[in-house]
Amino acid sequence: MTPSFLAVGECMIELADMGQNSYKRGFAGDTFNTAWYARKLLPKAWDVSFGSCIGDDLASQDMAAFVRDSGIATDWLRIVPKRSVGLYMITLDQGERRFSYWRSQSAARLLADDADWLAQMCKDRAVIHFSGITLAILSPRGREALCAALEQAKADGAMIAFDTNLRPNLWDSHDEMRDWISFAAQTAQVVLPSFDEDAELFGDKSPTDTIARYQSAGAELVAVKNGGDALWLWDKTGIRTCQPVPIDTIVDTTAAGDSFAAAFLSALALGQNADDAAMSAMKLASTVIQHRGALVPSLFKG
């Protein structure tokens, strides 16, 4: 198996709140953020790719250049004529995020429309990461095509990781979101839910309920994030909790889960056990949320 990490989803133009009514333009999106941090964490011998669609306009070209300059392969950024990329704006309130989105013309919504291209993109990967947001932006047929490609990649030996990342505003109904999240979870060996989100959608009373549901769906490893509280971890060795590193000030929770996923999956890919991977992931996420914006280059200087 080629040492290759693929993240599939949508990258958008990000307008990040810098304070005093000032916004900084960047590029971000949940699975892209994970690819960006994974590129920082994995050895150079590993290929890190981002799979998506972009438009044929200047904004799309700028995004592709940013992805490439970040050291992430752009071989699987398919250009869709007369489309563009989505945009979102972050407004902060005491460290918590509020989002406004403009994505109706986002080419990424079509990333699963070409089944042959999708299958080739997923071929010969060691790790493939996708999310509930990846699913939400696709048509029902696109969701089926993506899950089919992931099932084949899993059969070929890939580790499939699914961050549930529940965003109700992207779905037509809670029932639709619940059904597709449950369906997609069956393709993954590693599932990364957030307890507060899953509790609201599925009625979970505790993280053990969340674990049991994904275990029954076929997961081999579940890491239930729980904000500043203990992380709940389950694999073949059983259920246990991991305590996060205490921090004094939360500046911006953007990409907390995305950076967690990157560190967790990178550690697993390099042969670490789940407990050590969880500690590395919580450490990175706790550092990221003490900075503004989704991507924090300053953490990797020197």
N, C-alpha and C positions, 0 to 999 in steps of 0.2 A: 504493500500500500504506500503510495506516494505521500510524503509528509506535507499535507495540503489542508488548509483551513479555509472553508467557504462559508461566508455569511450571505444570506439571501433576504432581500427586502427592499426598502425604500430609503434613499438618502434625499434630504431636502435642504433648501436654503434655510438657514437658521438666523433669526434676528434675536440675539440674546440681550437681555436687559442688563445694561452696565451701570444703571443708576442715573439719577438726574435727567431722566427722559432721553437717555442716550442708548442706542442699540448698536451692537457689533454684528456685521454679517459674517456668517460662517456656513459650513455644511455639516449636517448631522442627521441622524435618524437611528432608531434603536439598534437594528442589526449592524448598520454601518459603524456605529460607535463601538460595538463589540469587536468588529474587525479591526478598527483603528487601535484599540487597546491590545488586542491579540498580536498585532504586528509589532508592537513595542515589547511584548513579553516573550514571544516565541523566537527561537534561534533563526539566524538568517537562512539556514538551510530549508526552513519551512516556507512554502508558498502560502501567502494569505491573499485571498481573492474576495471581491464583492460582486455578487450576482444581482443584476437589476436591469432596468431599462431607463434610458434618458432620452431627451428630445434632441432636436437638431438646431437648437438656438444657442445664443451666446452663453446664457446661464448654464445650460447643460455642458457646454464645452469647458466652462470654468470649473464645474463640479468634477468632470472627468480628470481635469488637470490636478485638482486638489487630491482626489483619490490616488492618482498616480504618484504625486509628490509625497504622499504619506507612506509610500512604499507598498501600497496595496495594488495587486494586479487588476487591470481594467479589461482583460480579455473578454470578460463576460458582462460588460456593460453594452447592451444591445441598443442601438439608436432607432427610435421610432419617429418617422417624419411627422411634422406638424404637431408635435407634442412638446412639453417642456418638463420642468421639475417642480415639485411642490414647494410650498413655503410655509413656515410657521414662525410665530413670534412668542417668546417667553416673557411673561410678566411675573415678577417675584413679589411675594408677600411673606415676610419673615422667613425666607428660605424655601418656602413652598412655591411650586410652579403653577402658573395658569397659562394655558396654551390657546392660541388662536391659529387656525389652519386655513390655507388656501391650496387645495390639491386636486381640483376637478380636472385639470389638464395634465396631471402627473403621468408620465410615461410608465412609471413603475407599476401602475395598475394593470398593465398588460404583460407583465414579466412572465406569466405562466400561459400565455396564449399560444406559444409555439412549443408543442410537446417535445419535438425532436431536439430543439435547442436546449430545452430544459433538461432533458435526459443527458445530453452531452456535457452540460455544465456540471451536473452532479456526479459524473463518472469519475472513478478513481480518486475519491476524496477520503482523507482520514477522518475529518470532522466536518459536519455541515450543521450550521446554526440557523434557525428561523424563529419567528415569533408570532404571537397572536395578531400583531399589527400587520405582519406580512400577509397573513390570511385575510384580515379584514378589508384590505384594499383591493382584493381580487374578486372576480366574479365567482359564483358557485362552481362553474366549470373549471375556472382557473385553480380554485382551491383543490378540486379533485385531481387535477393534473399535477399540481405541486406535490400533494401527498403521495401520488403514485410514483413520481420520480424519487421521492425520499425513501419510499418502501424498497424500491429497487436498489438504491444506493446502500441502504441498510443491509439488504441481502448480499450485496457485494463486499461488505465488510466495513462500511463507514459507521462512525459514531454520530447519531443524529441527536441534536440537542434542541429543545423547544422551551423558549421563555414565553410563558403564557401571555404576559403583557396585555391585560384586558383594558380595552378602551371602548366603553359602551357607545360613545358618540359615532364610532366608525361602523356600527352595525345597525341593521334595520330594527332589531329587537333583541331583548335579552335571551329569548328562546333560540334565536338564530346563533347568537354568540356562544351560548352554552353547548349547542349541538356540534358546532364546528370545532370548538376548542377540544371537546371530548373526542371527536373524530381524529383530529390532527395529533392529539397526544398519543394515539396508538402507533404512530410511526416512529416515536422517539424512545431511545434508551435512557436519555437524561432529560428530566423535566425540571424547570426552574420557575415555580409559581410564587406569587406574593400572597401571603395569607389574607390580608385585608381584602384584596380583590376577589380571591376565590371564595371567601366566606360570604361576600355579598351576592355573588353570582350563583354559587352552588349550595349555600346554606351550611357550609362547614362550621362546626362548633369549635373545633380546635385544629391545630396543624396536623395532628394525627389523622383526622378525617381527610384532609387534603392529601396526605401521603397515601392513605388507603385507596383513595379513588384513582390516583395515577398509577399506583402499584397494580390495581386490577386492570388498568388499561394496557399493561405490559411494560411499564417503565422498569429499568434496572437500578436507577439511581434518581432520587428526588431530593432536592434542596429547597425547602420552603423558607423564603425570605419573610421577615416579620418586622420590618422597620428597624428601630433601635433595640428591639428585643432579641432574644436568642434565635439563631438559625436552627431549624429542624432538619435533620439529615437522615436519610434512609437508604440503605443498600442491602446486600445479602448478609452483612454482619449485624443488621438490626437498626433500630431507631435510636438516635442520640441528639443532643443539642450542642451547639457551639456558641460561645459567648462572644459578642462583637467587642471591638476595641472602643472604649468610651471616648467621646470627643466633646469638647466644650461648646463649639459654635458650628452650626450648620449654615452655610452660605447659600448653597444652591443644590438641590437634590437631583438635578438633571443628570442623567446617565449613571445614577447609582447602581441600578440593576444591570445596565449594559456593561459597565466596567466590572461588576461582580461576575457576570457571565464570562467575560473575556479571561479574567484571571483563573476562574474555576475550570473552564474548559482547557485553557492552555496548560494548566498544571496536570490535569488528567491526561492530556495528550502526551505529556512528557513523562508519564509513568508514576506520578504522585498518587497517593491514596486519597480518598474522598475527604478525610478529615483535614489533611494538610492543604489540600486544594481549597477547602472552605475557608480556612484561616487566611490563606493568601488572598482569596477573593474579598473577604470582609475587610481586610487591611486596606486593599486598594480602594474599595468603594468608600470607606470611611475617610480616606484622604481626598478623593475626588469631590465629595460633597462639601469640602471646606474651600472650594474654589468656584468661580463663576464659569458657566458654560458647560457644554457636554464634554468637550475634549480639552484636556489640560496638558499641553506639551511640556510645561515647566517641570512636571513630575519626572521626566525622563532625560533631563539634561545632565551632562557630566558623567 
